[in-house]
Amino acid sequence: DVYKRQWDKTTLIDGYPGKNVVLRRDKGDTIYIAGLNGTDKEYICQYNLDFLPEHSVYKMLLIADGTESNQMNINYTIVNARDMSQLCLPMGGFAARITKFAESDFDSLLDTVEQIYKDGKANTGKYVGVYVKEEIMKLGQVIEKVKSSPAALLDKFKALAAAYSAFCNKGKTTTINVPENM
């Protein structure tokens, strides 16, 4: 009874005892999807986002296994109704939070990325020693390009989210690609 009050809906998307599980949980307008690999081999967890309304825009924060068992990848992206798959390391997994995109999301992401840039450039804050100067400078260039761009807000968000994800996953991604229209 306690669990019913915590979540509006819980759905088993995929799973087999001792092998894997993919769950979806809803709370209000927020959707959470989590997958776990219970084996000692890599496994591709598959799920579908066909429950998202066809002409709506949603953003997803995905935290998943990195290339090594002690690493995580963080990706922030725009999603729509489609099939998704996520590689999970042995005994690894992922968690995703999906919410409807709002215009304020761009400003919120920009504030976060600008604070990371300022802390890194000044060599202060919680990111000291984590990122090298070159990565900080790349992030600063993307911020300026996105802020001065006449592109649509959603396109700006996509470019900034891609840069933020690449920055968070340093070591895996060494280049930050920004669309030409930025």
Contacts in CASP RR format, 6 or more apart in sequence:
PFRMAT RR
TARGET T0000
AUTHOR 0000-0000-0000
METHOD contacts of the structure
MODEL  1
DVYKRQWDKTTLIDGYPGKNVVLRRDKGDTIYIAGLNGTDKEYICQYNLD
FLPEHSVYKMLLIADGTESNQMNINYTIVNARDMSQLCLPMGGFAARITK
FAESDFDSLLDTVEQIYKDGKANTGKYVGVYVKEEIMKLGQVIEKVKSSP
AALLDKFKALAAAYSAFCNKGKTTTINVPENM
3 10 0 8 1.000
6 27 0 8 1.000
7 25 0 8 1.000
7 26 0 8 1.000
7 27 0 8 1.000
8 26 0 8 1.000
8 27 0 8 1.000
8 28 0 8 1.000
9 24 0 8 1.000
9 25 0 8 1.000
9 26 0 8 1.000
10 23 0 8 1.000
10 24 0 8 1.000
10 25 0 8 1.000
10 26 0 8 1.000
11 23 0 8 1.000
11 24 0 8 1.000
11 25 0 8 1.000
12 21 0 8 1.000
12 22 0 8 1.000
12 23 0 8 1.000
13 22 0 8 1.000
13 23 0 8 1.000
13 24 0 8 1.000
13 33 0 8 1.000
13 47 0 8 1.000
13 48 0 8 1.000
14 20 0 8 1.000
14 21 0 8 1.000
14 22 0 8 1.000
14 45 0 8 1.000
14 46 0 8 1.000
14 47 0 8 1.000
15 21 0 8 1.000
15 22 0 8 1.000
18 38 0 8 1.000
18 39 0 8 1.000
19 37 0 8 1.000
19 38 0 8 1.000
19 39 0 8 1.000
19 43 0 8 1.000
20 35 0 8 1.000
20 36 0 8 1.000
20 37 0 8 1.000
20 38 0 8 1.000
20 39 0 8 1.000
20 43 0 8 1.000
20 45 0 8 1.000
20 88 0 8 1.000
21 35 0 8 1.000
21 36 0 8 1.000
22 33 0 8 1.000
22 34 0 8 1.000
22 35 0 8 1.000
22 45 0 8 1.000
22 46 0 8 1.000
22 47 0 8 1.000
23 33 0 8 1.000
23 34 0 8 1.000
23 35 0 8 1.000
24 31 0 8 1.000
24 32 0 8 1.000
24 33 0 8 1.000
24 47 0 8 1.000
25 31 0 8 1.000
25 32 0 8 1.000
25 33 0 8 1.000
25 34 0 8 1.000
26 32 0 8 1.000
29 99 0 8 1.000
29 100 0 8 1.000
30 97 0 8 1.000
30 98 0 8 1.000
30 99 0 8 1.000
31 51 0 8 1.000
31 97 0 8 1.000
31 98 0 8 1.000
31 99 0 8 1.000
32 95 0 8 1.000
32 96 0 8 1.000
32 97 0 8 1.000
32 98 0 8 1.000
33 47 0 8 1.000
33 95 0 8 1.000
33 96 0 8 1.000
33 98 0 8 1.000
34 93 0 8 1.000
34 94 0 8 1.000
34 95 0 8 1.000
34 96 0 8 1.000
35 45 0 8 1.000
35 86 0 8 1.000
35 88 0 8 1.000
35 93 0 8 1.000
35 94 0 8 1.000
35 95 0 8 1.000
36 88 0 8 1.000
36 92 0 8 1.000
36 93 0 8 1.000
37 43 0 8 1.000
37 45 0 8 1.000
37 88 0 8 1.000
37 89 0 8 1.000
37 90 0 8 1.000
37 91 0 8 1.000
37 92 0 8 1.000
37 93 0 8 1.000
38 90 0 8 1.000
38 91 0 8 1.000
38 92 0 8 1.000
39 90 0 8 1.000
39 91 0 8 1.000
40 90 0 8 1.000
40 91 0 8 1.000
41 90 0 8 1.000
42 87 0 8 1.000
42 88 0 8 1.000
42 89 0 8 1.000
42 90 0 8 1.000
43 87 0 8 1.000
43 88 0 8 1.000
43 90 0 8 1.000
44 85 0 8 1.000
44 86 0 8 1.000
44 87 0 8 1.000
44 88 0 8 1.000
45 85 0 8 1.000
45 86 0 8 1.000
45 88 0 8 1.000
45 93 0 8 1.000
45 94 0 8 1.000
46 83 0 8 1.000
46 84 0 8 1.000
46 85 0 8 1.000
46 86 0 8 1.000
47 83 0 8 1.000
47 84 0 8 1.000
47 85 0 8 1.000
47 86 0 8 1.000
48 81 0 8 1.000
48 82 0 8 1.000
48 83 0 8 1.000
48 84 0 8 1.000
49 58 0 8 1.000
49 79 0 8 1.000
49 80 0 8 1.000
49 81 0 8 1.000
49 82 0 8 1.000
49 83 0 8 1.000
49 84 0 8 1.000
49 98 0 8 1.000
50 81 0 8 1.000
50 82 0 8 1.000
51 81 0 8 1.000
52 58 0 8 1.000
52 79 0 8 1.000
52 80 0 8 1.000
52 81 0 8 1.000
52 98 0 8 1.000
53 81 0 8 1.000
54 80 0 8 1.000
54 81 0 8 1.000
56 80 0 8 1.000
56 100 0 8 1.000
57 78 0 8 1.000
57 80 0 8 1.000
57 100 0 8 1.000
57 101 0 8 1.000
57 154 0 8 1.000
58 78 0 8 1.000
58 79 0 8 1.000
58 80 0 8 1.000
58 98 0 8 1.000
58 99 0 8 1.000
58 100 0 8 1.000
58 101 0 8 1.000
59 76 0 8 1.000
59 77 0 8 1.000
59 78 0 8 1.000
59 79 0 8 1.000
59 98 0 8 1.000
59 99 0 8 1.000
59 100 0 8 1.000
59 101 0 8 1.000
59 105 0 8 1.000
59 157 0 8 1.000
59 161 0 8 1.000
60 75 0 8 1.000
60 76 0 8 1.000
60 77 0 8 1.000
60 78 0 8 1.000
60 79 0 8 1.000
60 96 0 8 1.000
60 97 0 8 1.000
60 98 0 8 1.000
61 74 0 8 1.000
61 75 0 8 1.000
61 76 0 8 1.000
61 96 0 8 1.000
61 97 0 8 1.000
62 73 0 8 1.000
62 74 0 8 1.000
62 75 0 8 1.000
62 76 0 8 1.000
62 77 0 8 1.000
62 86 0 8 1.000
62 94 0 8 1.000
62 95 0 8 1.000
62 96 0 8 1.000
63 72 0 8 1.000
63 73 0 8 1.000
63 74 0 8 1.000
63 94 0 8 1.000
63 95 0 8 1.000
63 96 0 8 1.000
64 72 0 8 1.000
64 73 0 8 1.000
64 75 0 8 1.000
64 86 0 8 1.000
64 87 0 8 1.000
64 88 0 8 1.000
64 93 0 8 1.000
64 94 0 8 1.000
64 95 0 8 1.000
65 71 0 8 1.000
65 72 0 8 1.000
65 73 0 8 1.000
65 87 0 8 1.000
65 88 0 8 1.000
65 89 0 8 1.000
65 92 0 8 1.000
65 93 0 8 1.000
65 94 0 8 1.000
66 72 0 8 1.000
66 73 0 8 1.000
66 89 0 8 1.000
66 169 0 8 1.000
66 172 0 8 1.000
67 172 0 8 1.000
69 89 0 8 1.000
69 90 0 8 1.000
69 91 0 8 1.000
69 92 0 8 1.000
73 165 0 8 1.000
73 168 0 8 1.000
73 169 0 8 1.000
73 172 0 8 1.000
74 165 0 8 1.000
74 168 0 8 1.000
74 169 0 8 1.000
75 165 0 8 1.000
75 169 0 8 1.000
76 109 0 8 1.000
76 161 0 8 1.000
76 164 0 8 1.000
76 165 0 8 1.000
77 158 0 8 1.000
77 161 0 8 1.000
77 162 0 8 1.000
77 165 0 8 1.000
78 101 0 8 1.000
78 154 0 8 1.000
78 157 0 8 1.000
78 158 0 8 1.000
78 161 0 8 1.000
79 98 0 8 1.000
86 93 0 8 1.000
86 94 0 8 1.000
88 94 0 8 1.000
101 154 0 8 1.000
101 157 0 8 1.000
103 153 0 8 1.000
105 157 0 8 1.000
106 153 0 8 1.000
106 156 0 8 1.000
106 157 0 8 1.000
106 160 0 8 1.000
109 157 0 8 1.000
109 160 0 8 1.000
109 161 0 8 1.000
109 164 0 8 1.000
110 143 0 8 1.000
110 146 0 8 1.000
110 147 0 8 1.000
110 160 0 8 1.000
112 164 0 8 1.000
113 139 0 8 1.000
113 143 0 8 1.000
113 160 0 8 1.000
113 163 0 8 1.000
113 164 0 8 1.000
113 167 0 8 1.000
114 143 0 8 1.000
116 127 0 8 1.000
116 139 0 8 1.000
116 167 0 8 1.000
117 136 0 8 1.000
117 139 0 8 1.000
117 140 0 8 1.000
117 143 0 8 1.000
119 125 0 8 1.000
119 126 0 8 1.000
119 127 0 8 1.000
119 128 0 8 1.000
120 127 0 8 1.000
120 128 0 8 1.000
120 131 0 8 1.000
120 136 0 8 1.000
121 136 0 8 1.000
121 140 0 8 1.000
123 129 0 8 1.000
130 170 0 8 1.000
131 167 0 8 1.000
131 170 0 8 1.000
132 170 0 8 1.000
135 167 0 8 1.000
135 170 0 8 1.000
138 163 0 8 1.000
138 167 0 8 1.000
138 176 0 8 1.000
139 163 0 8 1.000
139 164 0 8 1.000
139 167 0 8 1.000
139 176 0 8 1.000
142 159 0 8 1.000
142 160 0 8 1.000
142 163 0 8 1.000
142 176 0 8 1.000
142 178 0 8 1.000
143 160 0 8 1.000
143 163 0 8 1.000
145 159 0 8 1.000
145 178 0 8 1.000
145 182 0 8 1.000
146 156 0 8 1.000
146 159 0 8 1.000
146 160 0 8 1.000
146 163 0 8 1.000
146 178 0 8 1.000
146 182 0 8 1.000
149 155 0 8 1.000
149 156 0 8 1.000
149 159 0 8 1.000
149 181 0 8 1.000
149 182 0 8 1.000
151 159 0 8 1.000
151 179 0 8 1.000
151 181 0 8 1.000
151 182 0 8 1.000
155 179 0 8 1.000
155 181 0 8 1.000
155 182 0 8 1.000
156 182 0 8 1.000
158 179 0 8 1.000
159 178 0 8 1.000
159 179 0 8 1.000
159 182 0 8 1.000
162 176 0 8 1.000
162 177 0 8 1.000
162 178 0 8 1.000
163 176 0 8 1.000
163 178 0 8 1.000
165 173 0 8 1.000
166 173 0 8 1.000
166 175 0 8 1.000
166 176 0 8 1.000
167 176 0 8 1.000
END
